[in-house]
Amino acid sequence: MRGIAAILILGVTAVLGQHDPHWVDGRSTIVHLFEWKWADIASECENFLSKKGFAGVQISPPSENAVVSGRPWWEKYQPVSYVLTTRSGDEAALADMIKRCNNVGVRIYADLVVNHMAASTGIGTAGHTCDPGSKSYPAVSYSSENFHATCDINYNDAASIRNCELSGLKDLDQSQDYVRGKIIEYMNHLISLGVAGFRVDAAKHMWPADLSAIFGSVNDLNTDFFPSGSRAMYYQEVIDTGSDPVYNTEYTGFGRVCEFKYGMELAKCFRGSNPLKYLTNWGVGWGMADGSKTAVFIDNHDTERSNSAYLNYKEDKAYKAAIAFMLAHPYEGLPKVMSSFYFDSSDQAPPANGDDVLSPGFNDDGTCTNGWVCQHRWSPIFNMVEFRNTVSGTELTNWWSGGDNQIAFSRGDKGLIAISINGDINSNIPTGLPDGTYCDVISGSLSNGSCTGKTVTVSGGSAYISISSGDTNAAVAIHVNAKC
């Protein structure tokens, strides 16, 4: 009996480990460096992310993909093989990036595309070919017997969602030992290079039992970077907004899920269609999953270009305020910040010179050039990453609302945020922060002992907050590590 109990304990420990992001202490927040090259990510980890307290990077899918005319971003979601060569770089560049990022305490999460294989024909980014018509992918190798039968998805039927073809992409049958083995082999390869976990693309379109079995069978993380026995963390793309019969809670037993309600509901609030004051019970009170089992975001690479229900960089004032709220609020979901390139059409390719993706350039203020938005380099965003790190472990206190669309709250005695999306705030707002003068980290930073933006005075348990409807930013935030 004791042996059985020990096995059960080990199994539970492993599953719980699959929710752990393995962050370096004192850091939080993942940034999705969408379509960046591996060499550029390595430099960004060393020169910016590690210095600003970011905890991790989500990278674009690293496996060989179909080369599509015009090089749209979504070609990376059309796998030809599991060879580690894409426009972002080859395996040597990937391995170098993962090592360099880990060495400065920034974890890497690979976007894992194993629901399907490519629908596009031609030569892939590593030189391999495939024939989607006959479901032949010899570089893996997969043949027609490794796929579900071709069918269109009926979103009223859970089996159809999981067995039929998403946008015509050839749907793998993960119940087969052979298919599982190939996926596990690919994942183990990435784990051997030092990734901390995976964002799982199209998880909703795979059976929970299959994913649970696959995740439970991969190797422990690389002990060059992680403690012995560490398990990869998973955050799974399960779009659950209540419109079909697949629920994200079906997937939380063996990993985290991407909580799509989070950004959708906050977009309503920060656009003014749902009062901010209702955020007083934000989190599970709004129908979201337990935060310890989620990853959350205001936008991602899909929603920013194809779903108007979400905010994105083009609505920058509301967008920055929503991200500030996300990073200030204690809901436990792992926060993820999008870092985009500018686009005018949904299929638009990343900035490039021919087939070569351009590296981001940098202005004197640290913002990006060469067609890259780089939201993570906007000071209101990277300063709120520091805010989140500073207030970690504190409770939400001193909730305040001034009408429907003006709110404020403290994080214990460490920080305070105030937001107005309609009208002005000129008020003394209760806070647990010690008396003193603080830099507003939304409008500026603490630099050489002085503030580059607004200052806020705290006296006798109150902070005097001033926000004008004409301001560039809709929020003010202060914390104890930005005190003049």
N, C-alpha and C positions, 0 to 999 in steps of 0.2 A: 504493500500500500504506500509505503514511504517513497518508493521509486516512482509510482504513478503520480503522487503528489508533486514530486520534484519536477517531473516532465511537464505537468500542468503549469507549475510556477514559471518554468522556463518559457513555455509557450506564451503565457500572459505577458511576461517581461518583454519578449520579442515583439509582440503585437503593440504594446505600449511604446516600445522604442521606435516603431514606425510612425509615431506622431511627433517625435523629438527632432527639432531642426539642427541640433548640435551646434548652436551658436556659441561663440566665445562670450564669456561673461561680460556683462555691461554693454552688449550690443543688441540691436533689434533691427528689423525691417529688411526685406528682400527687395532688390531692384531688378526689374526685367530689362536687361540691356538687349533690346530687341534688334536682331540682325547684326549686332556688332561682330567684328572679327575677333578671333581668339587672342591675338597679340594685343589688340587694343583693350580688351577686357583685362588682360594681365596688367597692363600699365595703369588702367583705371583703378584696379584693386590697390596697387601700390601707392599711387599718387593722389588718390582722392577718396575712394570708398572707405579704406581702412582709417583714414584720418578724420572722416566725418561720422564714424560710428555705424556704418552700414554693416549688416550681419551676413548678407549673402547676395548672390547673383543668380537669377534664372537665365539660362542661356538658350538660344534657339536650338532646334533639334540638330544633333551632331552627326546623324547617320546620312549616308549617301541618299540623295533625292533626285527625282527626275528634273532635267533641265527643260524648263517651259519657256516658250517664246515670250520675250519681254521681261523675263526673270521676275514675275510677281512674287511677293513675299510668301505666298501660300505654297510655292513649289517645295519648300522645306517640309511640308506636311504630306508629301507624296514619296514615301520611301521606296527605293529600288533595292537597297541592301542595308546591312548593318555595318558596312565599312565606314570608318570615321573620317570622311572627306566631304566637305561642303564648301560653299563660297566663303565661309568663315575661317577655313583653314583645314589643314590635314591633321592626322593623329598626333604628330610630334608637336605641333603648335597647340593643340588641345591639351595634351599632357603637360606641356610647359605652363600654360595658363592656369590649369587647375592647381599645380604645385605652387606657383607664385602667389596665387590668391590665398590658398590655405596657409602659406607661410606668413601672411600678414593678417590672418584671422578672418578672412572673408570666405564663406562657404559657397560651393557651386552646386546648383540644382539643374540637372539636364532635363529638357523637354523631351519626354519619352513618347514616341509615336509608334504604337504596336497594335492598335486596333485594326489597321488596314495596311495595304500596300498601294502603290501608285496606280492612278487611272490614266496617267499620261505616258505616252510611248517615247522611245528615243533613248539616247545615251545618258546615263546618270552622271553625277558630279565626280564619281570615282572611275568613270569609264565603263561601267557595266551596263548591260541592256536588260530589258524586261519586255514581256508581251502581256499587257493587261487583258487583252481579249481572250487569251487562253489561260490566264492566271498563272503565268510562268515567271518566276523571279529566280533564275539559276544561281545568282551570286549568294543567295542565303543558304541553301536553296529551298524555295517553296514551289509547289506545283498545284494544279487545280484541286487536288484532293485535300489540301490544307486550308481551304476556304469554305465559308458558308455558301449556299446557293445564292445566285444573283436575285435580288428582289428590292423593291422600293420600300422605304420605311413608312409604316403607318404609326404615327405618333400617338395613337390611341391604344396601342398594343405593346406591352413591355418586351415581349419576345421579338417582335418585329424591330423595335428600336435597337436591340442587341444583336440580332442575327442578319439584318439586311444592310444594304450598302449606303453609307453616309456620303452623299454627294457623288455617288458613282464609284467611290473608292472601294477596292476589293477587300472584302471583309474576312479577316482571319478567324479561324475556329480555334480559340484559345483553350477549348476543352481537350484538344489532342495533346498527348504527351510530347509528340515531336515538335509541335508549334511552341508549346510551353518551353521546351528545352532550348529552342533557338532564341526565344525572347530572354530567357534567363542567362544564356551565354552572352548575349549582347549587354544586358544589364551588369553582369559580373565584370565584363571588360571595362565598362565605365567606372564601376566601383573600384577596380584595381588601379585606375588612374587617380582616384581620390575624390570623386563626387560625394556629396553628403546626402543626396537624395534626388528625387525626381518629381517634376510636374507631369502628371499623366494625362496626355491628350486624349479626348474622346472616351474617357473612362465610363461615361454613361452608356456607351454603346458596346460595352463588354460586360459579361456576367460577373457579379460580385464574387461568386465562388471561384471563378477562374483567376481573377486578380488576386484574391486572398491566397490561393495556392502558389501563384507565381511569386508574389512578394515574400511569402514565407519561405521560399526555396532559394533565394539569392544569398550570396555570401555576406558575411559581416563586412562592415566598412574597413577600409585600409588602415592598418594600425600605424602607418607612418604619420597619419594625421589625426586619428581618432582613437579613443580608448578601446581596448580589446572588448569584443562582444557588442560593439555599437551596431545598430541596424539602420539601414537607409530610411530616410523620411520620405513620405509620399503625400503630395497634395493633388487630388484627382479632379479633373474637369467633369463635374456632374452638374449640368445646368438644371436646377430644380427651382422653378418659380411657380409651381403648382398647376402647370398646364398639361401635364401628362403623367402616366402611371409609374415613372421611375423617380425614386426618392433618394436624396443624397444620404439620408440616414442608413440606407442599405450598404453604404461603403465606409462608414466611419469606424467600423470595428477593426479595420486593418490599415488605416491611414487617415489623413485629413482629407477634407473636400474643399474645393473652391466654392465659397458661399456667394452665389450670384445675386441673392436678394440684397446683400449688403450695399453694393454700389447702386443698384436699381432704386432702392428705397431712399438712399441719401441723395440721389439725383433729384428726386421729387422735392425733398426738403430744401436743398440748396438752390433749386430753381424757383422756389417760393410757392409751389403748388400744394405742399403739405407743411404745416407750421413747424418751425424748429423746436418750439416748446414741447412738442410731443416726444422729442428724443430723450426725455427724462428717464425712460425705461429701455433705452436702446440696447439691442442684443437679442437674447432669447425671447424677451417680451415682444419682439417684432416678428417672431416666427422663425428666427434663425437657429441653426444648430448650435450646440454647445461650443463655445469659442475654442476650447482646448482641442477640438476636432476639425477646425476650419482654417483656411487661409482666406484673407479678405483683401479687397481692392476697390478702388473707385472706377477704374477702367482696366481693360487688358487689350492685347493686340487685336482681338476680334471685335470687342464691343466698341472700341474707339472709332472704328471705321465702318461698322455695319449695324449698330444697334443704337438708335437715337434715345433709347430709354436710359442711357448712361452718359455721364459727363465725359468730356475729354479736354485736351489742351486748348482746343479752339474756343472754349468758354472759360477763359483762364481765371477770372475772378472767383466764380462759383467753384471751379475745379480746385483751385488752391485752398479755398476755405474748407471744402469737403475733405481733402487730404489732411489738412491740419486737424480737423475733427477726428478723423480716423486715427491719426498718430497720437492724439491727446487722450482718446477715450480708453478705458481699461478693458473693454471687451477683449477676450483672450485670443481671438483669431490672429494668425500670423499676418502682419500687414505687408502688402506688396505694392511697390510704386512702379508705375509704368514709365519707361524711358523710350520715347518714340523717335521716328523721323517724320518730317513734314510730308503731308500727302494731300492731294486734291481728288484722288479717286480711290475706291476701295481696294483695287488690285495693285496699286502703284508699287513699283520696286523700291528697295532701299537706295539711298544715294550711291551712285556708282560711276565709274569711268569705264564704259564698256561692260565687261563681265566682272571687273574688279570693284568690290564694294569700297567706297571711300571711308577713310578714317575720319572721325570727328576732329575738327580743329577747335581752338579755344580762344575766345575773346579775353581781353584784359580782366574782365570781371568773372572769368571762369565759365561763362555760358558757352554753348557750342556753336560751331559754324558748319559749313559743308552739308547743309540740309538736315542736320540732326537737331531735334527738339531738346533732348537731354533734360527732362523735367527734374531728374535727381540732382542736377546742378543748379536749379533755381534755389536761391537762398531761403525762401519761405518753406521749401520742402526739406532741404538737408538740415536746416536749423530745427525743424520739427522732429527729425530723426533723433537729433541730440536731446530735444525735449523728452521724447519717449524714453530714451535711455536714462535720462536723469530722474524721471518720476517713477521708474519701474518699481513695482511692489507696493505702491501707495493706492489708497482708495479714492474713488470719486467723492468729493465733498463740496459743500456750499453751492449746490445747484441754484442757478438764478435765471429768471426769464423776465424780459422787459417787453411785454406784448407777445405777439405770435412768433416773431421772427428775429428775436434777439435773445441770445442765451450766453451763459458763462458757467464755468465750473472750475474747481480746484482739483489738483491731485495731491491730497494730503497737505504737507507743508513744503512741497517741492515745486509746484507749478500751478499756473492758472491760464486759462484760455477764455476769450470772449469773442463772440461772433455776431455780426448783424448783417442780414441780407436785405433789410428794408428799413430805412431811417437811420438816425444817428443814435449813438450811445455817448452820453456824458454823465457818468454815474460813478458813485462809490460802490464797489461790488465786494462782498465779503470774501475773504481768503484766509487760508492758514499760513501764508508765507510770512517770514519775518519782515519787520520794517526795513525800508531801504529803497534805493532807486535801482530799477531793473531795465535792461534793454528789451524792447519788444523784438522778439526773434523772427517775427513775420516781416516787418518793414526793414529790418537790418540785422546787424550782428554786434556782438561784443568784440571790439578790436583794440588791442593795446590799452585796455582799461577804460575805453569809452564806447559809446553806442553810435553806430552808423545810421540808425533809424530812430524811431520814437523811443522815449523813455516813459516808464510807468512808476509812479510813487506808491509804495505801500506804507500805510501808517495806521496803527491801532486796529489791525485786523481787517482793513479795507484797502482795496486797490482802486485808484482813480483811473477809469478807463474812458478813453475818447476814441470813437470810431465815427467817421463821417461817411455818408452815403457816396460822397464823391471821391473817397480814398481809392487808391489802386487795389488795396487788399481789404477783404471783408472781416478780417480777424486780427486780434492782438493776442500775443502769447508771451508769458514770462516764466522763467524758472531760476532756481537758485544758483545754477552755474553760469548765468548771464546777468550777474548783479554787478553794477558799477562800483 
